[in-house]
């Protein structure tokens, strides 16, 4: 079924002028870049996914604990945070 639909679309697109085909490709690309469910672009979603993966990485968690321990002394100096 999908192959038939794709063939029909390809046939109809081939009947468009080159300019109309390029305009269609641009509109499709724009639509694919945007996620209409949460208004995030694909690039933003990729970044969010990578950020979650980093947060769940045991090596990253261990590194953050070590950094926190190193700064614990500095934070205990009594100076107010900005």
C-alpha positions as CSV (number, residue, x, y, z in Angstrom):
1,X,0.0,0.0,0.0
2,X,2.7,2.5,1.0
3,X,4.7,1.7,-2.2
4,X,1.6,2.6,-4.3
5,X,1.1,5.8,-2.5
6,X,4.7,6.8,-2.9
7,X,4.6,6.0,-6.6
8,X,1.5,8.1,-7.0
9,X,3.1,11.0,-5.1
10,X,6.3,10.7,-7.2
11,X,4.2,10.8,-10.4
12,X,2.3,13.9,-9.3
13,X,5.5,15.6,-8.1
14,X,7.1,15.0,-11.5
15,X,4.3,17.0,-13.1
16,X,5.3,20.1,-11.1
17,X,7.7,22.6,-12.4
18,X,11.3,22.6,-11.0
19,X,10.5,25.7,-9.0
20,X,7.4,24.1,-7.5
21,X,9.3,20.9,-6.7
22,X,12.0,22.9,-4.9
23,X,9.3,24.9,-3.0
24,X,7.7,21.6,-2.0
25,X,11.0,20.1,-0.8
26,X,11.6,23.2,1.3
27,X,8.2,23.0,2.9
28,X,8.6,19.3,3.7
29,X,12.1,19.9,5.1
30,X,10.8,22.7,7.3
31,X,7.9,20.5,8.5
32,X,10.3,17.6,9.3
33,X,12.7,19.9,11.3
34,X,9.9,21.1,13.5
35,X,8.2,18.9,16.1
36,X,4.6,20.1,16.3
37,X,3.9,18.2,19.5
38,X,6.2,20.3,21.7
39,X,7.6,23.0,19.4
40,X,11.1,21.7,19.6
41,X,13.4,21.4,16.6
42,X,15.1,18.1,15.8
43,X,18.4,19.7,16.9
44,X,16.9,20.7,20.3
45,X,15.5,17.2,20.8
46,X,18.9,15.7,19.9
47,X,20.6,18.0,22.5
48,X,18.0,17.1,25.1
49,X,18.4,13.4,24.5
50,X,22.2,13.7,24.8
51,X,21.9,15.7,28.0
52,X,19.7,13.0,29.5
53,X,22.1,10.4,28.4
54,X,25.0,12.3,30.1
55,X,23.0,12.8,33.3
56,X,22.3,9.0,33.5
57,X,25.9,8.0,32.7
58,X,27.6,6.5,35.8
59,X,31.0,7.9,34.8
60,X,29.5,11.4,34.5
61,X,27.7,11.0,37.9
62,X,31.0,10.0,39.5
63,X,32.8,12.9,38.0
64,X,30.2,15.3,39.2
65,X,30.4,13.9,42.8
66,X,34.2,14.3,42.7
67,X,33.8,17.9,41.5
68,X,31.3,18.5,44.3
69,X,33.6,17.1,46.9
70,X,36.5,19.3,45.7
71,X,34.3,22.4,45.9
72,X,32.7,21.5,49.3
73,X,35.6,23.2,51.1
74,X,35.2,26.4,49.1
75,X,31.4,26.4,49.7
76,X,32.0,26.1,53.4
77,X,34.0,29.3,53.6
78,X,30.9,31.3,54.6
79,X,30.8,33.6,51.6
80,X,27.3,34.3,50.3
81,X,26.5,33.1,46.9
82,X,25.8,35.7,44.2
